[in-house]
Amino acid sequence: MKFSQSEIQPLWDEVARIIGDGVIQMRHRGEPLSADALIGHLERQLACATGVQRRILLGAAINMLKTDRRS
């Protein structure tokens, strides 16, 4: 199955927003910010998430951060 750029872009925008929100939440609480800490924060959100779409987007954000670290 192929998706066009116009179909994919809103999903990546939402994934980027989720990552940005995680950074803001961690900074607001005074937590040290690192890739590992952010991944942990998003994994905790994923464990509590009930909606399928939210779980998929959180999973994509976590995978993006993990992939960027390996590159």
N, C-alpha and C positions, 0 to 999 in steps of 0.2 A: 504494500500500500504506500503510495506516494502522497505527500502533502506539499502544497505550495507554500512559498515564503509568507504569503499573507495569512495562511492558516496557522503556521507555526509561530510567527512573531508574537502574537498576543500571549501564547503560552510561555515563551521565554521572558517576556516582559513581566508576567506574574511571578515566575521563578525568581527573577532578579529582585522584584519587590519583596518577596518572602525573605530572601537573603538580607536585603537592606533593613527590613523590619527587625530581623534577628540581631543585626549589629546594633541598631538603635536601642533595642530592649536590653542587650547586654551592657552597653555603655551607660544607659540610664541607671542600671543597678550597680554600676561600678565594677563589673566583672572584667577580668583581664580578657582581652580579645586576641584570639589566635584562630587559625583554621580548625584545629582540633576542638577548641572550645565552642566555636560556632557550629560545627558538625554535631557535637554533643547536644547543644541547645536545640537544634532542629530535630534531632532524633527523639528528644523528649517530647517535642511538640507532635511528632509523628505518632508516638506511642499513645498520646491522648486524643488524636484526631479521629473523628467518627465518619466524616463525609469521604466518599470515594475520591472525588475530585481533589479535595484538600490533601488526602493521603498521597495521591499521585504527584501533585505539585511539590509537596514536601520531599518525597522520594527523589524527584528530579533535581531539586536544589541540593540535597545531600550528595547525590551522585556527581553533580557538577563540581561541587567543592572537592570531593575525593579525587575526581579525575584531574582537576587542575593541579592538585598537589603532586600527582605522579608524573606530570609532563615536565 
